[in-house]
Each structure stands twice: as structure tokens, then as C-alpha cells.
């Protein structure tokens, strides 16, 4: 029997959507106000889900305290109150869109989750805009 367990977290970060190899005009046309050279910020909500079999000894799919600490160490410490473009090496050459942020988060977490379990990352950039990545 497969069960999905989830943990919600949040972090605040600034970013700018743009491509270094495009002109300012092209960046403005594609990314609009998200291309602000002075950056802009979001209060991101993150839901990390792990799906797998219930361990018959513990009753857990995954210990939620372990998942909480993993999210804190691998995501919140790296992203919270940071400028993603400037402070997070993963985005030096990768546009920090919600899609790319979700994939980077998934890649940080995946090595720490039992390979028999599925991992899902849902990242809310705003209350109405969110992305989901399952690997």
C-alpha cells in the first residue's frame, strides 16, 4: 500500500528573470516586470511529498522530523532571504524561474530520500501560480 506524506515550508527570496545573452528589450518583451534590473521578491511556499510503502515497524513512509530537517538544511538555508541570481550558485547560468527553482530543489533533496520512494516538489511563487516537479 503506497501512501504520500507531505511537508510544507516557505522561504523568501529575490530574483530577476532574464537572459544575459539577450538585449534588454528582448528580456523586457519576454519577462516583463520580472526583468527588473533591481530584482523583485516572492514569499515562496514549498510542499515536498514522499510516496512509498509504510514501514511495518515504524508506521512511517518517512519520519516527518527527518523530512523537516532535510528541507531546512537543503532548501531553506540555501534560499531564504537570498538573491537567487547573485547568492545561489545554481542560478549563475540558469534563469531562476519557478520551474527551474523546483527542479533545483528536487535535485538537492533526491539523494537524501530512499530511492524506492517517489519525490514530488510543489513550489508556489504566488498563491495562484505554482509548479510541480516529480523528477
Secondary structure, DSSP 8 states (H G I E B T S, - for coil): -EEEEEEEEEEEEEE----TTS-HHHHHHHHGGGG-TT-EEEEEEEEEEEEEE--TTT--SS-HHHHHHHHIIIIIHHHTTEEHHHH-GGGSSS---HHHHHHHHHHHHHTTS-TTSEEEEEEESSSS-EEEE--
